Structures are given as C-alpha cells and as structure tokens.
Amino acid sequence: MTYRTHTCGELNTKNNGENVLLAGWINKKRDHGNLLFVDLRDNYGITQCVIDKKNNLFKKIEKIALETVVQFEGQVVKREKNTINKDLNSGEIEIKILDFKILGNTKELPLPVFSDQEYSEEIRLKYRFLDLRRSKIHKNINLRSKVISFIRKEMEKFGFLEYQTPILTSSSPEGARDFLVPSRLNPGKFYALPQAPQQFKQLIMVSGFDKYFQIAPCFRDEDARADRSPGEFYQLDIEMSFIDQNDIFNVVEKLMNNLFKKFSNKKILNEKFPKISFSESMLKYGTDKPDLRNPLIIHDISEIFVREDVTFEIFKKLHKSGSLIKAILTKKTNTKPRSFFDKIDKWAKDQGWNGLAYFSIEEESDNTLVAKGPIGKFFSKDSLKEIIKVALRNNPKIISFGLEKQASFSDISLSASDLLPSLNLSLSAQKAWDPNTFFNEYQNFKVDLNLKVPLYNGGRNYADVRQKRYTAIEKSKLLDSETKKLIREIETVWISLNTYKTQIKAIQASIEASNTALKGVKEEANVGTRTTLDVLDAEQETLQETIELVKVKNKILSTTYELLEKMGSLSPKNLKLKTTTLNHEKEYEEVKKVWLGFDG
C-alpha cells in the first residue's frame, strides 16, 4: 500500500494539476460554510486541503477530530494571489480533496498540539508524545539533529575521526556522583555510567590515535546548577595529540563560527574569540568562567587613594595597610532610591563583608563632572579624566573624523553657493614675434567678465545641498560615536595598567616569601631533614614567580604604549626617536611654484 506520494512541505506550483496522496495528522480545521479547510501536518510541513460542501465526503471529514491520522487523495490547485500563505513552504497551493482514509483515530486531547501555549511540566511529561508534536518542540528536535550532523561533517573536515567509548565502566571521581548499574554476573558489584569520556579519550591518544571526537553521552547524579547539566546529557568531546592550547582554540573557533553562520541569522560580533588569562578573569569578574555579556566589571581603584585630592581617610588607611580597593561601575543607577542601595549593602553584609560604599558621577550644566552620594564629597576629578581630555585632543583617529566633519560642513557652503549668482573675471596676456619679419615684437591682452545666474535645473542644486547636509550630520554622529568609543577604550587600558601594577606588588611580595622559604629549605637540607628534590621544587617555585614577574612587566610596557597610542602621543618626537619627519608646510612651499608652471 502506498501511503503518500509527497510530503506536506514538498508541494508547490510546479505540481499544479497533479493527483497526489498525502498522509499525516489533522492540525487545524476551518469551516467557512460552503468550504471546509483542513491543515494536514507531517514532519516536513503543513499543506492546506479543501473540500466543497457539495462533495459527499464533506460531513464525514467535518466530524474527524484534530490529531487524527488520515490519508488524503486530491488534486493540487494553485491559490489566488490574495490567498497565498507566505509562512508555509506549500503556501502557494492547496489540495482539492477527492477521497480520504482514516489511518488512526484519536480521542479528545488533554492539550492542543497546534498551540504553543505552555502547560505544566506534569501534564507535558504525562502526555509527552503530544508535547513532542508541538511545532516549537518539533523544530527544536529537528534542529538538534541537523546541528549534530553538521558538527560531525565539520570535525571530519578538520581531520578528526569519531570513536565510540564504553558506557558501562568503573567508577571514577569526576566531581559528581555516579549513576550505578548492578552487574548480574557479579552479584554485589556495579558498573558506573561515565560522567565524561575523559579517561577513554586519553587512552585513545596514548594508543597513537591523533585526533578524536565524540558526541558523547554523559551521566551525572546531581542537582541542576547554573553551570552544570544534571542527569543525562550529550557533549562534544575533543582530544588532540602534539598540540598546545592555541591549536584547540582554533578548532573550536572555526567550528562555532561555522555552526552559527549555518543555523543562525544573528551577527557574530567576534569571529576571533577574546582570550583572557585566569588572573585577569578573577580580577575583572570574580570568577574563572565569566559571562562576558555581563557589563559589571570589577575595577581596581587603589591608586586613586594615593592622590592628595582624595580625602576618604578610611579607604586611604586600608590602602596603606596593603588592602586592595575595588569598585563596580554601573550605569543609570543615580536615579535609584536609597532603598536600592540599602538592599545591596545588606547583601554585602550577608556575604561576610563590612558593607559597600557608593557614589555617583553626574554631569553638571557646565559639562563638569561631580561626585554625589554618601562618600562623593571625598573625591575630585581624577587623573583618568585628564588623560581622556588629552586623548580627545591628540588622537589621530579623532582628529581625522573631526576634519571630515569640518570638510562636510564646508561642502554644504560650497553647494549652497551654486544657488547664488556668480561673477567671474579673467585676464590673459600674450607676448610673441611677428611671423612675417621675426623682428617685430607684439603683445596681446584679453579681459573676460562673465555673469552666471542660476535659473532652473530640476532642483538638483537644492537636492545637492540637502545631501551634503545629511552627510555632515552623519559625520558629526560618527565623530561623537568614535569619541565615546575612545573614552571606553582608554578607561579599559587604564584599568588594565593599574591592575598590572597591583599584580607587580603582589608577585614581588610572593617572590620575597619564596626566597625566604627557599633559604629555609636549603638549611633543612643541610641538616638532612629535606631532600634535594625539595630544594629543587622550592627553586622551581621561585623561578616560576620570577618569570611571571617579567611577564607582567612586559604587559605594563605594552599597555603603556597602547595608552600613549590612544592618546595620540605615540610619535617620533615624543618618543625622542632620531628619525626624519615630513614638514608639510616646507614641502608645500618647495613644490607650489612647480604646480603653477614656473621653473624657479
């Protein structure tokens, strides 16, 4: 028996006039009196079927309940333009029903399949087979299948091979409890379901296989957490040989970029993933797995309390004692009531801290910044604002955008001048010899005076002025945008610079402690209570901290140059480089006579 010749998402105008067989579930019915419309659904889409009241089958089809499994025999008919449904793949046609057959009856449903209305989890799980029929869930499951298939193809392109690892294994500590399976052949003993194929994939690597991947099932007997999947789930597991971490970064970056380009219409902001170190992550976000969509960044503002114009003695004393003072910058919270900040302060105390101090920075009518709030009176304009001012004055990009803005407004004046009368005066002189005698010299003089009055050219000049005006406005907006962007960049660089300076102090203190410890280990080794290995370990620790100190110093150097670049101060003159620079004015004076046609 042939159940169908086509699927419900397959038919279009090319099939007009064909007799077809369709099979699926009745999704919706609409009775318009003389016509009955039936939406037939399968895994591939929905097709509208129609039957006339004059047809003997009308009353029988009218009584069929929703979600009944049916087979329709009918003719493909092209819809009128005003009845086309653009939301359906088959929206340009409909099926004129000629015959039907019920393949599976149904009773009244506890939840409608055609609706995306949310029901309680208890009802959805009880009638899971109906829940899975819903369009939203159906699409998600189909998408999952396509995504997994795409991942497999991409990994194969990258040179990976897929290996299946065991499901029944021995218990191993992975951070969660294991699901246990009793062994029939070995009473009293149990298998464990893998929390991750960690040991198996490492076994594959040491066995000489080079690149492994698996869409691996994982089982963890634990409660749901924000960053952990409970129960049963699948993950893409990757392992590579003879690589460093950048190699794995490159594979994952390419895979994720290709994946979202394939299945999402959203713009990818960073095809090259931003990378931050563990220490930077902890300092900025307070966690080693930050959500970079969260705009709340922890800033180290300890250096501010060294300044004489900051008089907040409590924090100044804390800074002198070696404490770090950090702050979180929030936007548009200056209008919040006092109760808002009281709740945050209470939360801080509940966490074991003494509380949180706060103040807001607001702009006065004269464009000056002032600090307001309980501790605002202790602060003045800090050095960061001064750096920002310097940057806006000297940054090459800002200068460029400013000149473009100025030029665009000049273009407006130039175009507007075309609307006014113009008077042009030209004078020419010519000196030559009489061609007949070659002795007599004669001179010719010519004076032209032209008056140009614009009449009508179809509004072209006015349109040109309007266009130039719009361009000037856009240039102004671009300048403002780049200015704000530069300020943000400077703030980020400044914070990083202060962070590295703080790290220097901490590492230096740690090196001093390590040297003291090393001295003690060596003395203990001399009396036989420590081994040579202990001494080597202590030396290695000191060496690693020294290396880290050098790295942070390099970061300070590069960050300083980055700050100078943002400020527009990274020039040969400021860097005192012995190099020749171009003098634009002198160069112009030397070549302008040549432009005019003189040889002198």
N, C-alpha and C positions, 0 to 999 in steps of 0.2 A: 504493500500500500504506500502510495506517495502522499505524505502529509503536507508538503509545501513545495512550490516551485521557486519561491523567492522569500527573502526575509522582509520584515516590516520596515527596515530602514534602507532598503535597496532600490525600490521602485522610483522612477522619475518620468519625465515627459517622453523619454525615448521609448518607454514601454506602452505609450498611448495606444489603446485599442486591443491590447493583448488580453487573453484569458489567463488568469493566474490562480494559484492555490496559496493561501496564507494560513498559518497556524499560530496561535498564541493565546494570551489572556485578554479578556474584555476589560479595558482600563476605565472607560467612561462611556455613557450613553446620553444622547441629547435628542429629545422628542420634539420636533417642530410641527406637529400636527400631521401634515401630509408626508413628511420626510422624517426618517429615523437615522441619526448619525451614530455610528459605533466606532470608538477608537480601539484598535487592536494593537496589543503590545507584545513584543518579544525582546530578547536580549539586545537586538540591534536597532530598535527604534519603535516608532508608533506610526501606523497608517490609518487614515480615516476611511471608513467604509460607510456606504449609504444604501438605504432601501426605501422604495416608494411604497406608500400605503396601499396602492392598488395591487402590489405583489402579495400573493397568498402566504408568503413566509413572514410578512410584516409582524403579525400578532405573536407568532412563536418567538421571533428574535426579541420582540419588545419585552417578553417575560423572562428572558435569560438574566440571571443575577451577575453582578460585577465579579470579576476574577474567575469566571467560568472559562475553562479551556475549550476553545472552539476551532473549527476549520472553516474558512470562508472560501467559496469559489466565486469568482467575479471577474468583471472586465475593468481594465484600467481606463479612467476617464480624466482628461486634462481639466483642471479647475479654471474658472474665470479669474481674471487678474485681481478683482476686488475680493476674492475668497482665498487667495494664496496664503498659507501659513508659513512664514519665513523661519519660525522656530523649529520646524521639523525638516529632516532630510527629504522626506516624501511629501512636503507641503505643497508641491505644485500639482499633485494628482490626488485622486480618490478612487476607491474601488466600488463599482456598482455591483451589489450582492446579487448573485444568481442562485446560489444554493449554500447550505451550511450543514455542519455536523458537530454535535457536542462530543468532545473528547474526554471531558472531565467536569462533573457537576460540583457546585460549591454551595455552602450554607451562608447565612448572614455572617459577615466578618466582624471580629471584635475590634479591628482598627482598619480604616480605609487605606488602601495601598497607594492610591493616586494622590494623596495629600502628604505634604511634608510637615504636618503638624506633629509636634513632639509629644510622645506618651511616656509614661513612667517606665523605668528600666524593667520593673517586674513584668509588665504587660508585654514589652518588646521581647524579653527573653523567653517568656512563655510561648509566644507566637513568633518565634524567631524566623520561621520560614516566610511569614508575611512581612516582617520587618525588613528582611533582605530583599524583598521585591520592590521596596520603595525606590523611587528614582534616585534620590540622594545617595542612599547606601549602595545601590546597584552601580552607580557611576564610580563611587569610591573603590569598590572591589575591582571593577574593570580597570581603573587607573592603576591600582596596585599591581595587577598582572602585567600591564604594559610597562610600568616602571621597572619591575624586576627583570623582564625580558630585555629591556634597553640596557640595564646595568650589566647583564651577562654579556651582551654584544660588545659594549664598551670595554669591559675588562679583557675580553679576548683580543680586542684591537691593541690594548696596551701590552699584550704578550703574556697575560695571566691564564692559568688553567684552573678549572674548578675541580676540587676534590671533596668527597663526602667523608665526614668524620663520624666516629661512633656516637650513638645516642645513649646506650647503656654503658656506663663507665663506673669507675670507683670515685668515691667522694674526695673532694679537694677543696681547700679553703679559698673561696673566691670573693668573700665579703658579704655573702648572704647564705641563708640556709638552703640545703639541697632538697629537691623532691626525691623520695626514695621509692624504689620498686622492689618488692620481695622476690627472691630467687626461689623457684620451685625445686630446682635440682639441688640447691644448697640451703636447706631449711635454717632459718635464723640469720641468714645473711641477705644483704640488699645491694642492688645496683643504685647508682645515683644518676639523675638526669643532668647533663652538663649545663653549668651556668654560662659558659662560653667555651668555644673550642680552643682555648689558649694552649694547653699542653699538646694537643694533637697537631696543631698547625706548626708549633715549634719543632715537633718530632719530624714533620714533613720537611722542614727546612734543613735540619741537620742530616737528613737522609739524602740530601743532594738535589731535591726539587727546588726550583729557583723562585717561581712566582706563584703564590697560592691565593685563591679567593673562594668564598663560600657564602651563599645566602643561608646563614646558619641559624637553626632553632636554638633558643636559649631558655633555660628554666630556672627561676629564682623564687623560692618560697619566702616572700617578704611582702610587706605592705607597700602600697603605691607611694612614691615620693616625687617631688618636683623634677628631679634629675635622674630617677631610676625607674625602669619599667618593671612592674611586678609580674609574677606568674609566668606565662609563656609569651615569647615574642621572637621576632626574627631580626637579625642584624647582618650587615655586610661586613664580613671579616676578611682582612687582607694581611698577607705576610710576604716579605721580600728578603732576598739574600744579597749580601755585599753592597749595602746601601748606607746612606746616612739619612737623617730625618728630612732633609730637603727633598730627597727622592720620593718619599711617601707623600709629602706635602704636594708635590707637583702632580702626582697621580690623582689624589683626592680633589685638587682644584679643578683639573680638567674634567673629571667625572661629574662633579657637582655643577659646574658651568654648563656642560653639555646637557645634563639632566634637566636643569631649569629652563634652558633655551628650548628644549623639546616639549616640555609639558606645562610651561607657564608663560603667560603673556606679560609678566611683570619685568621691569627693567632691573638688570643686575648692576648694582652700584660698584662693586669691587670684584672684577674677574680675578685679580690677584689678591688673594686673601690677606688681610692685615695680620701681621705677626707681632706678638708682644711676649716678652720674657716673663717667667714666673714671678720674679721680684717686682717688675713693673705692674703686673696684673694685681698682685696683692696690695701694692701701694696705691694704685688708682681705684680699684674696685672692691678691695677687701676680700676677694675670693680668687681661686685659681681657674674658675670656669665662669667668667663674666658674661652677661648678656649685653653685647655692645649696643643694643637698641636702647638700653637704659642710659639716659643722659646724665645721671647723677655720678659724678666722678669725685673721688677723694683727692683734695689738693693739699700739699704740704706748704703751709704759710708760716713756718717757724721763723724764716729770715726776716719777716715783717717786724717781729718783736725785738729786733736788734736796733731798729731805727729810733732816733730820738723823738721824732714827731708822733710816735705811737706811745701812749701813756697808760696802757692797760697793764697795771703792775702785776696782777695775779698771773697772767699768762707770761709776762716777761720773766718772773721768778721761776715759773715752770720751765721755760726755755733755758734759763741759766743752769738749772739743775740737771739738764740733759734730756728733758721731755720733748717729744715732737708735738707740734700743734697743727692739727689738720682741720680742713673745712670742706663742706659740700656746698657748691653753688647751685641755687635753684632760681628759676625764672618765674616771674609773675606771681610771687608769693608775698609781695609787700602789701597787698590789699587784704590778706587773710586776717581774720580776727585773732585776738590774743589767745583765745581758747585753742586755736590750731597749733600754736607754738607750745602751749602748756601741755598738750597731749604728747607732742614729740619729746618734750623734756621729761615727762613721766615715763615714756617708753625707754628713754636712755637710762633713767634711774633703775627701771625694772631689769635692764641688762647688766646692772652692776656698776655703771658709771656714776659720776657725781652730778651729771646733767649736761645739757647742751646750751651754749650761749649763741645768740644770733643777732644779726643786724642786717639792714637792707641798704643797698646803694641806689639812690634815686637821682634823677637829673632835674636840676632847678631850671627856672625860666631863662636864666642867662647861660644855659648849657654847661654849668659846672656840676660836678658830682659831689654829693654829700652822703655821709653815712648816718642812718637813723636807726632807732631801736634802743634796747636796754644798754648796749655797750657801744653804740655808734659814736658817742661823743669822744671816745678814746682814740679814734682814727682820723687821719688826714689823707690827702691824696698820696697814694703810694707810688713807688718808682715805676711800676708797670705802666701806669697811665702816661708817664713821661716818655717811656720807650715807645708806646703806641703813637704819641704825637710825632716823635722823630721819624718813625716808620712811615707815617702818612705823608710826611714832608719829603722823604728821600727815596722811598721805594720806587724802583724803575717802573714796575707794572702800574702802580697808581698814577705816576707821572704820565705814562703813556695813555691811560684811559682819560686822564684829565685833559690832555692835549687833544685827543679825539673828540671829547665833549666840546672843547673850545672851537675846534675846527668845524664841527657840525653846526654850531650856532652862527659861525661866520658864513657857512653855506646858505643859511636862511637869509641873511642880509644880501648876499650876492644874488640869490634867486629873486628876492624882492625888488632888487634894482632893475630887473628886466621889465618890471611893470611901469617904470618911470621913463620919461623922455630922456634921450642922451645926446650930447653934443661932442663930436669928435673933430679935433684939429690935427692935421698932419702937414709937415713941412719937409720938402726934399730939395737937395742941391746937387748939381752935376757939373763936373769940370772935364772938358775934352778938347782935342785938337781938331782944326778944320781938316776934314778928309781930303780936300782938294789941294791945299797948299802944304799941310803938315807943319806950318809955321805959326799960323794964327790961332791963338787960344780963345775959346769962348766958354761961357758959363750959362747953365740953365737953372732956374729956380721955379719951384712949384709949391703952391699952397692950396690945401683942400680943407673945406669946412663942411661937415656933414651933420645934419639934424635927424635923429631917429626917434619917431613917435610910435609906440606900440598901439595897434588898433585892436584886432581880434584874431586869436589863433586857436579858438576852440577851448579856451580855459586851461591850456597847457601850462602857462606860467603860474597861474594860481594853484594848480594841482602840484606843480613842482615845489612851490613854497610850502604847501601842506605836507608833502612828503618829507622835505628837509626838516620841518618842524617835528614830525613824528620821529625821524631819525635822531634828532637832538635829544628828544625826551628819552628814547631808548638808551642813548649813550649816557645820559645822566643816571638812569636807573642802573646801568651796568657799572658805572663808577661807584655808586652807593653800595651795590652788592659786593664788588671787589674790595671796597674799603672795610665792610663788615667782615668779609672772609679773612682779610689780612689780620684784623684785630683778633679774631678767633685763633688764627694760626700762631700769632705772637704769644697769646695767652698760653697756648698749649706748649710751645717751645720753652717759654719762661718757667712754666711749672716743671717741665722735664729737667731743665737746668738746675732748679732748686732741689729737685728730687735726687739727682745725681750727686749734688754737693752733700746732701744729708747722708747718702749712701757711703760717700768717701769717709765721713766721720765714723760711721758705724763699722766699716771694714777696717779702718786704721785701729780702732779700739779692739776689734776682734784679733787682728794681727799681733797686737801687743800682748793680748791674753794668750794667744797661741805660742808666742815666743817664750813667755813665762812658763807655760805648760811644757814646752819642748825642753827647756832648761831643767825642769824638774824630772822629766822622763830620763834625760841623759844622766843625771845624778843618781837616779834609782837604778839605771842600767849598770853604772859603775860599781854599785854595791851588790848587784846580782838579783834585784827584785823585779827588774824589767828586762825584756829580751831586745835583741837587735831589731826585730820586726816592729816592736812597739816604738822604738826610736824612729824607724823609717816611716811608720804611719804618722807620727807626730810631725816629722819634717814634711811629709806629703801634704798634710793639712795646712801647714804654714805656707807652703809653696802655692797651693790652690788659692788661698786667700790673697796672696801677693799678686797672682795672675788676675784674679777678679778685680783687685785694686787698679791694675794697669788698664783693664778693660773699661772700668767706669771712668777713669781719667781720659781715655780716648773718647768716650761718649761725651764728656764735658767739653772737650776740644771741638768735636764735630758739631755739637749742639750750639756752642758759642758762635761758630762760623755760620751756622744756619740762622741764628738770631741776627747776626750782622747782615746777612743776605736779605732777610725780611725787612730790616731797617734801611736797606739801600746803602749801607756803609761798607760793603764788600768791594771796594775799589782799589786800584793800584796805589793811589795817593794815600788812602787811609791805612793800607797795609804796608806802606813805605817800600814798595817794590821798585827796583831800578829798571824801569822799562819806559819806552817812548809811548806817549799817548797822543791821540789826534786832537789838534787845536782847530775846531770847526771854523772859528772866525778868521784865523790866519789863512786857512786853506781856501776859504771863500774869497778873500781879498786877492790871493795869488791867481785864481782862475777866472774871476769875473770879467777881466778885460779880454781874455781869450773868447769868452762867451759873446762879448759884444763885437767881435771881429777885428779887434786891434791886436797887433803883434807885439806891442810894447808892454 
